[in-house]
Each structure stands twice: as C-alpha cells, then as structure tokens.
Amino acid sequence: MLYEMGDCKPTIPELEAEEDLIAAAQQIVKALGTNRNLTDDAWKILADLGLQLSSIAKVNESKEEADLEEDEGLGEIEQQLNEVRDKIMDREKGDSMIWDRGPDEAYEYLKVVDRAQKLTKSLENLSLNGFCNANSLLLRAHDVLQTAMARLEEEFRHLLVQNRQPFEQEHVSFRSSEEDIVEASSIASFGDDSVEDVVQRDSMSQRSEDYVFELVHPDVIPDLKTIAKLMFDSTYGQECSQMFINVQRDALDDCLYILEVEKLSIEDVLKMEWNPLNLKIRRWMWAVKIFVRVYLAGEKLLSDQIFGELDSASSLCFIESSKPAMLQLLNFGEAIAIGPHQPEKLIRILDMYEVLADLILNIDALYSDETGYHVRTECHETLRRLGECAKATFLEFENAVASNVSANAFPGGGVHHLTRYVMNYIKTLTDYSKTLDFLLKDEDKEDSVSVSPGTNSVSEEESVGRSSRASPMALHFRALISILECNLDEKSKMYRDESLQHLFLMNNIHYMAEKVKNSELRAELGDEWIRRQNRKFQQQAMSYERATWSSILSLLKDEGIQNPGSNLISRTILKERLHSFYLAFEEVYKSQTGWLIPDSQLREDLRISTSLKVIQAYRTFVGRHINHISEKHIKYTADDLQDYLFHLFEGSQKSLHSFHKK
C-alpha cells in the first residue's frame, strides 16, 4: 500500500492493537494443542470466533477487489494526466504566445487546460474519499495545472496589452494658444487697460462626453472571458484579477498621459504661478470629463464583460484598476481647494466645482458598491472643499475691493480699472448663478444700499421688498457694488478739483448702470437698482456743472455792474467781467479737454447740458450790454464758445491762446 499522504498510514495505537490480537491468537492455538477435550461453552466460543474470522476474510476480499478497481481507475487518470502534461509542456517550448499562433491553437490549449482542471478536481475528490493512492497523482496534477495557469495568466496579460485600442485623436485634442489662455490680473494691480472682460468662462466642446469607447478590441473579449472563468474555476482567480488590475492601471495612466494630465503633488500645485496653473486647471476640467465619461465608462464596461459572471470580481477589478488615476485627478482638485483665496482664481474654482458636480452622479454610479466607498467619499469631499474655497474666495474678493488703494488720482477722471474689473467680474459670475446661490445661501448678507454724496437713501420698505425677492448671489452683488462705490468715493477725494471729483464719480456710476442694464446682471439686480444708479450719476453730473460753471456764470450776471452812486452801467466793470469770464473759460477749456468721459452718449449729453447753460447766459449778457461793450473786447462769439465746449472731455488737453483776438 502507498503511504505518500500521511492520512492513510496506520497510527501507533492501531499497530499496538494488532500486536495484541496476534498474541491472543497465538495463545488460543497453543491451548488447543495441549487440550483437545473442550467443554460446550468453549466449543461455542470457538465457533463464534470462526464465524467472525470468515466475515473478516470476506471483507478483505472485497477491499482487495476495490483496491484493484481503484488502481485500474487511477491508472487511466494517470495516463490522461500524462497526456495533458505533455501537451501543456509542449506549449512552453519557444517564445511565441499561444494566441499569436491562431485561434485553433488557442482553442486546443484551452481544451487541454480545462481537462487538466477537471482531472485535478477528480483526484481531489478521490483523495477526500479516502483513496490514498490518488495523493501522488494529485501532487503531479497540481504541478501541471500551476504551469498552465501561469501560462494563461501571461496570455491574459498579452491579450489585454496587445489589443488595447488607441483613443481617436479627434476626441482628445485640447487646443490652446496664448490667445486661448484667459489671464486674470491681480486685484492688487488695476493699472492695465486690458482688464475689460478680463475674466470669462471657458466654452468647452461637449462632443467627447457622450463618445462610447471600448478600451480593448471587442474580438478578444470572449477569449479574455474564457481565460478568466477557467482561472477562477481552477482557484486562480486572485492571480487573474491582479493581472487585470496591474495592466489596466497602466492603461489608465496612459489615458491621463494622452490627456496631458501631469502627476503633481499638492506642494507642486501650491508653488505654481497663476498663468501656468490657470492652463492646468482648464486642462484638468477638460480631462476629468473625458476620463470619467469615456475612459472610466470603458473600463467599467471591460470589467463587466470579462468578470461579470464571477460574483464581485468585476466591481473589485474596476475599482482597484481605476482608483489610482481617479485619486490623482481628485488630488489636483484638493490642491486647488486648499490654496490661497485669490480673486483671480474664483472663475476657475467655480468651473472646477461645476465640472465635478456635474460628474458626481456618474462617479457614484461607477463606484456604487461598498468597495467603491473610498473613491465616492473622496469625490464628494473634494467637491465640498472646492465649494468652500469658491465661497471664501468670493468673500475675499469683497475684502480686496474694499481695501484697494491708489497712490495717485486716476488720470482724466475716467472709468477706473477697479470699476471695470469688478463689473466685468460679477457679469461673468452670472453664468454661475445657480452654483453661487447654492454656495452663498447660508452666508447672511443684507441688501446694501450705497449712498454717494448728494444721494438720498432708499426707504426701508423698498429695501426690505428687494431683499425678500433677491437671490443670495444678487444680495452679494449689491453689497459688492456698494463696497466699490465707497472705495470710488474715497478715490475721488484724491482730486484737488471738486469738478473732477464729480466727473469721476459720474463716469464710474454710469459705467456700472450701463453694464448692468446691458447684461445678464439686469435680471439679478433689477430695474429699480438701475434707476437708482441713473439718479446717482445724474446728480453727480449736476454737481459737476455747479462746481465748474456756477462761479463763472456769475460773472455774466447784472449785479454790481453799475457805477457806485448811480444807475449807469460801468463800461470798466463790463470789460473786467468779460475778461474774467474769458480767462475762466479758457482755464476750463485747457483743463477739461484733458478730462475724459469714455461713454460717447454721456459725453454728448453733458456737453449739450453745459452748452445750453453757458451759451444762453453768454448770449443774454452780451446782447443786453452790446451798446456798452466795444467789439474789440468781445473775444469769442457764442458760436465759438459752443464749438469749444464740444471739445471737452476728449482726454486730450488743448489751449485757446492761439484764438486770442488782438
């Protein structure tokens, strides 16, 4: 009997019992040899012993017959195992892959391996049922099967790698140039005229997002599925799964490389200058949408196709193969979220937030079971932090506007860069109204009403009515514009000329009103807000006229032009009045031709309003006293003055000295 497997070898107690039995039998034989006269009881005992010995003999005969049948069955199994082993080892010769030799060769090999797996299972069953002679064959069968599994594992890897499909170029092109890179200048430096529309939302093509992509050529999916099933049936499922995970991790890394997503640590991102970081954010937004909706969808499809019938293997393989690449993308979002809250980054942060929020349902569906919990959690946490970062950055923007200071008065009294920046900024933010309303809903903000010099406050009833209707974003916009107006009011005080102070405020308030009226901001801030701003800049225009022309036009009044002690007109006083008027007009002309009203309609309106007042007063004065004034003292006609008034506010200083009449 073969005793290669320890469970079939007699134990020490069994050997001792057999020795005792032999000793007892020898004693009986010896007693019978010396005493042939036996009692009835003794004969009965010996008869029973004879019956038991006869029964034992029959059992031994049956066992010998069973052993003979077992040996014959094992012989047949051994013969089949040898044939299978020879075929499997024959395939190990040479360097070529079996699947490269053609489908017939691959099919035959699968049949042989399947036979090896079934022989191994048969031998395992025999061994479990106490057929000890099967143990040595079982060891050999395991060796053969292990060799076959190692081969199938390599063939599995080869099929995955060699049949990986290239991503079509038209679906991955990210075209960018210097013109495409939207750069937002720092809130601390508003000295660049290019600040107009400095921030804008990216417009990205959606064509790639719905593109169905198979990562591996569909022709080899049946072979991959067959290999996986055979390896799982042979208890080599873990090796098969790990091979898939390793290969597909590399494949998804290649996907990120194709999408030009770099591996950056949080420290790398935090150290990066804004312009290159801006480009990387835009690339990330484009890449993450394609990666989740195209690549991850393809990876999930591939896992289901190969492992879908093998319990939870499909989900595990997908999650473990895709998790590193997914966490790499989320890590970049995390780095942006914990970075400094610089206002120029807000648009990009909102873009990232909306892109990730738009993908959250896709990601939850892809990582829906318990094994995907970590990825789902990381995704939701990154989204939350981006939202908090966006809110904090917006509030920091309000602080930056409030604290912005200028070393010098803004040249010409035109529209300040800060005004342009802020209004274009919030105009762009209207594209994110739903997101900002959600993020700012818990941030209390009362409806601020700015009161510029000479402006009446809004009634409490009107303010409460507006607040009840306004969205969280609109309330913050109103507060921000109020902050801006207060800042501009402080900036206006840097002008020594009171007229220029009013002109500066008029220009900037008018710009705000027009920007709101002609954009999506109108729906957010409302027509009442626009009417209020219109009243403000009109009041500033009137204040400008009073500050500039009241004292000058007072020279053209009749008070004080009589000689002392009589009602007669003093020619000397008339001449002095005209001379003073001309000097004052020339001074206004010299200074205010250098002032600027950028809006052509506003410029024209103020010129007409000023001209009506000045020319009417001049014509009336000269006409009334024409008989007392010498022609040589009339330096300019009314038409001359009207023409000169229409030179004002062009931003190019001029002089009237060349027009002086001798």
Secondary structure, 3 states (H helix, E strand, C coil): CCCCCHHHCCCHHHHHHHHHHHHHHHHHHHHHHHCCCCCHHHHHHHHHHHHHHHHHHHHHHHHHHHHHHHHHHHHHHHHHHHHHHHHHHHHCCCCCCHHHHCHHHHHHHHHHHHHHHHHHHHHHHHHHCCCCCHHHHHHHHHHHHHHHHHHHHHHHHHHHHHCECCCCHHHCCCCCCCCCCCCCCCCCCCCCHHHCCCCCCCCCCCCCCCCCCCCECHHHHHHHHHHHHHHHHCCCHHHHHHHHHHHHHHHHHHHHHHCCCCCCCHHHHHHCCHHHHHHHHHHHHHHHHHHHHHHHHHHHHHHHHHHCCCCCHHHHHHHHHHHHHHHHHHHHHHHHHCCCCCHHHHHHHHHHHHHHHHHHHHHHHHCCCHHHHHHHHHHHHHHHHHHHHHHHHHHHHHHHHHHCCCCCCCHHHCCCHHHHHHHHHHHHHHHHHHHHHHHHCCCCCCCCCCCCCCCCCCCHHHHHHHHHHCCHHHHHHHHHHHHHHHHHHHHHCCCCCHHHHHHHHHHHHHHHHHHHHCCCHHHHHCHHHHHHHHHHHHHHHHHHHHHHHHHHHHHHCCCCCECCCCCCECHHHHHHHHHHHHHHHHHHHHHHCCCECCCHHHHHHHHHHHHHHHHHHHHHHHHHCHHHCCHHHCCCCHHHHHHHHCCCCECCCCCCHHHCCC
